[in-house]
Amino acid sequence: MLKLKNEEQIRGIRESCRLLSGLFEGLRPLVREGVTTRDLDEFARTYILKAGGRPAFLGYNGYPASLCVSVNEEVIHGIPGPRRIKSGDIVGLDCGLDLGGYFSDAAITVPVGRVSAEIEALLATTRECLEKAIAAIRVGGRIHDISRAVYGHARSRGYGIVRQWCGHGVGFSPHEDPQVPNYVGAGPNPRIVPGMVLAIEPMINLGGDEVETLEDDWTVVTADGKPSAHFEHTVAILPEGPEVLTSW
């Protein structure tokens, strides 16, 4: 069921997003060679708790960490652990924050050291997909306008598009209706109305569309083993149009 937010509730979500944006500002310079993915998770958990929030992902449907850290062919939901980051990796960071019952969600993919021109192009295109998705939002428009913007741009560059996972509503819980897919299918296509808060998150693959989940029941990887990129913002729909609430 769609849960619209009033002005006061959007103010609460905006503050949650402000704290989450501060977390990403602190996390980005830590993504470097030799750091473990667990180190990044510990930083995120400590930051959120000191800020007066709660890690929204920790324990959500049994997820065991505060941060999702997905490296190279890992698309989303990578569980932090002893893995050490290497030069040439790309590292996806996805985090949610609960501030007094107001939830925010954002993600970024960070290159480590020097990466190939092919990888740089993948990262740039995925960010562009997010920008085009947000630019496609119009009050009175449809959710699939967002989907079409992502799909069209990614396909025009020859990339794969993750279909099994998608963006979503957010604000009162980590995941709410409506679903915001990155392709145009036969699913629900509700009108975009003021009071919606959406987590828009293109997940774009260097290779094909197909993904699979590892035996840990969380980590989603590309089926062909090629790298994937993921960028996400929380966006509030106001009467005058979209407001991007998160930053990296």
N, C-alpha and C positions, 0 to 999 in steps of 0.2 A: 504494500500500500504506500502511495506517495505521501510523504510527510513534508508539508510546506513549513517554512520558518518565517516568523514575524521579525520586525526590525530589532527588537531586543535580543532575540535568539541569534540573529545573524551577527550582532555585536559580540556575543559570546563566542561564536564560531570564529569570528575575525581575530579575537584575542588568542584563541587556541592556535590559529594559523600563524599569528605573529611569533609565538613561542617556537612553533615547529620550524619556521623560517630561520630563526636564530640558531636552532640545532643544526640545520644544514650548513649555515655559514661556518659553524665550528667544525663540522665533520669534513667538509671538502678538503681542507689542507692536510687532514690526517690520512687521506687515501694516498698512500705512497708505498714504495717498495719496502718489503720487510715487515710491514704491519700485518697483524692477523685480522681476519674478519671478526673474531671475537673481541679484539681490542676496540673495533668500531662500535660493536654492540654495547660494550661496557660504557663507552663514552656517551652513547645515546641514552642509555638507561639512567646514568648519573645526571646528565643534563636535564632530562625531563623531570626527574624527581626533585632536583634542586629548584627548578622553575615552578614547582607547585602542581605539576601535572601528573599524569599516569601514562605509562606506555600502553597505547591502545591495542597493539598487536600481541603483547605478552599474555599468553593464556587464551587468546581469542581462538575459539574452535580447537584449542590444544596447541597452538603455536608456541614454541619454547623460548622465544627471544623477543627483544624489544624492537629490533631492526631486522629487516630482510636485506641480506647482502648477496647479490647474484653476480657471479664472475664469468665473463666471456660468453659461453654457450648457455649459461644459466639465464633464464628469462626473468623469472620472479620467484619469490618465496625461498630464496637460498638461506639456509640456516647457518648462522655464524658459528665458527669453530676455530681449529688451529691452523687452517690454511693460511699461508703467507702470500701476500700480494706481490706480484712480480712486475717489473717494467714490461710494458707492452700489453698488460691486462686492461680490460675495461670492467669497471666495478659499478653495478647497479645498487643504489641505496634507496630503500622504500621504508617510510616510517609513518606511523599514525600517533597522534597525541590526544589524550582525553583531558580536558580542563573543565572540571566541574560538570561533566556530562555533555560538554560540547566537543565534538570530534573534528580533527583535521587530518589530512592525508596528502603526502607529496612524495615524489621520487625523482631521482636524477641518475644519470650514468656518467661516471667520471673516468677519463683516460689516465693511465699511469705511465709516466715517462713518455717516450716516443711511440706512437702507434702508426700504423700504415695509413696511407691516403684513403684506402678502401674503408677502414674503420672510421676515420675522420668524417668521411662522407655519410656513413651510416648514422653516426651521432648527429651530424648537422641535419640530416633529413628527418630524423625522429623528432628533434626539437621543432623543426619547421611544421611537422604534422600537428604537434600540440598547438603551435601558434595559429595555424590555419583552422584547427578545430574551434579554438576560442573565438576567432574572428567570424566563424560561421554562426555563432549563437545570436539569435534574434528572439525577442519576446513575441510569442505567437507562432514562431517557427516550430520545427519538429526535432526530436532527438536524432533522427537519422540524417539531418543536415550536418551534425557534428561527425557522424560516422562517415558520411560521404566525403567530407573534407579530408579526413585522415586517409581513407582508403584510396582516394583519387591521387593524392600526392605521393603516398608510398608506392603505389603501383606504377606511377609515371616514372619512378626512378628504378623500378625493377626489383623491389624488395618484397619479402614475405611479410604477412600480417597475421598476428596471433588472433585466432578466432575463438578459442575455448575460454579465454579470459578477457575481461573488458572493464571499462570504467563504470561508475555507479554513483548513486546518491550517497551523501555523507552528511554528518552534522549531529544527529542524535545517537548514532552508532557508527561503527567503522564502515559498514556496508548497508545501503538502503536502496529502495527503488528510486528512480528507474535505472535499469541497466543502460550503459552507454557503450555499445560495441564499436569496434574500429573498422567495421565493414557494414554494408547495408544488406540485411537479411529480411526474413519474414516475421521477426519478433515484434514486440510492442513498439510503437512509435508515437509516444505521447507528445502533446504540445509542450513547448517550453514556456513556463509561466513564472512571474515573480514569486520569490519564496523558495524556489528550488536551490539546492546547493549540490554541486556535482563535482566528483573527482574524475577528471578527464585524463586518460593515461594511454597514449599510443605505446604499443609494444611491437617493435618492428625488427624483422630478422634479415640478416645478410643473405640467407638462403631461402628455403621454402617456408610455407605457412605452418607446417606440422610441428607440434610439440608433444612432449610426454613427461610424465611425473616419475621421479626417481623412487627408489624403494623406501626412502625416508618419509614418503607420503606428502611431502611438501615441495621440494625443489622441482620446478618446471624447467626443462631444458629443450633446446631445439632438437628435433628428431635427426637432423643431418649433422649436428655437431658444430654448426656455424654460429658466429656471435650474434647476439641480440642486444638491442638498446631499449630503454624504458625511461620516459619522462612523464611527470604527472604534476598537475596543479589542482588545488581546490578552488572552485569558482562559484561565487554566489550570483544568482540571477535577480537583479533589482529591476524596478519598473523602467529605468532608463537603459538597462542592458547589463552585460556581464561585468563583474568585478573579480579580478584574480586576487585571491586572498593569501596565497603562499608565494614565497620566493626562495631561491637557492643561494 
